[in-house]
């Protein structure tokens, strides 16, 4: 009878296991339990850490950790994170990983003082700390106190947690075997989040800090601070234009947002910025690295490309450092849908393909000794336009640098132009919008938006090729090399690389256009001007980011800068277009077009100016394209 009861209980357990699966909360509750710990760092500060531990004791389990300023919640030992069953993190649960999420120092339930992009301290001793030492101390505690671990640790994170992942890689802990910085915050002056080539990305920075993130809390908290600035209307273009100068935005931040004040106190690239760039410290990284990012990431596209390059340049060729760039918005590779962005389709679910074929095998190999990575290339890059993954043994790949020149008739040619200049009037009171739509917050779709609205403005110059008779594939950074003159003493230059679709274009299996008088229907893709890459450069930094210099009115000068890497095929029948303009609002702040401290400028300092882009034999403006054969 007793044997029968045991058999019955066993059958019921098996039925229960079959009834629940890794895709629901019931499975997680059957197979995992949660611990919450305040882990003490070397200086005595305790960091809140949520630990999800497999109940299975038949094998030892690796640790996969994320350190975050965005909350390790839900809080409470019985509260499980839904990420374990409704995101691809469930695949790690199915593999039996110990999942760890930690609030970084000074955030949420952790003690201590939070500092934005806390600099790495390579000379720290004794009880001195940084984010690398906090990672080291956490790993030490986990290996000594979490039952059933196999002594191997991996760290991954997206965006700000990507920065903490880079810091983890610098910790030097021998048990840390693999890290994956994904869209990692890397350089907030040259290209990530808050500045691009010295131009202040006002909308993202102001919104990020005033909607709650930037306000300090005096003690550990499990509920988000309620303090947040409410903007007056739902049209961000008009709202930011009405607020006006950076001085006015600073006044709105009050006394609480310390990092905002630090940021505007450093308008050029000085030591304060340099010590916050982790690329300065990535030599001799020990763990295997998988850098991941999105071609169309509006926040940290720069960081992904350039962190990979820095690690590659500063470490031995034998060090495992791989790059993956897909056709994604910020974090889209961790979603369930990687088929499209905005109006542009990618032909397959690129996100789930990446999860199953790249990320999970990477951690399984280094943390579990499972499988191999023979199919993982040095650089796995998705090429938009052709909608194909390509594999490279280096990035950027060997490509022919081809110059394409602006022409006086608005065309582009592989030969130098021979006529004077094109000009426009840049008016800070009427800046060029970054998108044609009306929005409350910055969209992620703008990275592939239709640029026809900009082509119709008189303060945007447009140059385009004839219809292409063969595919044109570019792979790597694009260089804008402009010859300009201005009537003021400063200006911004926005350069956009655009794919112009054929007039009769539409994706397969999509409905026909609405040709009635009624609004609605699918977006008209015939003649679509897809933004492939765009960036802004603050002209005062044309000679040096450390020592800005004014323009001499009327003098022809060179403005040369690199746009973040591109991986795109302009297909036969399409056209290549370049647009040039001097504002991109409210994405970037307005330049008063005078050589003054922009963060201290008043309304009366903002002036119109005439900008000329030259395209004659003596002053040929050009775009340098890395053409892949």
Secondary structure, 3 states (H helix, E strand, C coil): CHHHHHHHHHHHHHHHHHHCCCCCHHHHHHHEEEEEEEEECCCCCEEEEEEEEECCCCCCEEEEEEEECCCCCCCCCCCCCCHHHHCCHHHHHHCCCEEEEEECCCCCCCCCCCCCCCCCCCCCCCCCCCHHHHHHHHHHHHHHHCCCEEEEEEEEEECHHHHHHHHHHCCCCCCEEEEEEECCCCCCCCCCCCEECCEECHHHHHHHHHHHHCCCCCCCCCCCCCCCCCCCCCCHHHHHHHHCCHHHHHHHHCCCCHHHHHHHCCCCCCHHHHCCCHHHHCCCCCCEEEEEEECCCCCCHHHHHHHHHHHHHHCCCCCCEEEEEECCCCCHHHCCCCCEECCEECCCCHHHHHHHHHHHHHHHHHHHCCCCCCCCCCEEEEEECCCEEEEECCCCCCCEEEEEEECCCCEEECCCCCCCEEEEEECHHHCCECCCCCCCCCCCHHHHCECHHHHCCCCCEEEECCCCCCCEEEEEEEEEEEEEEECCCCCEEEEEEEEECCCCCCCCCCCCCCCCCCCCCCCCCCCCEEEEEEEEEEHHHCCCCCCCCCCCCCCCEEEEEEEEEEEEEECCCCEEEEEEECCCECCCCCCCCCCCCHHHCCHHHCCCEEEEEEECCCCECEEEEEEEC
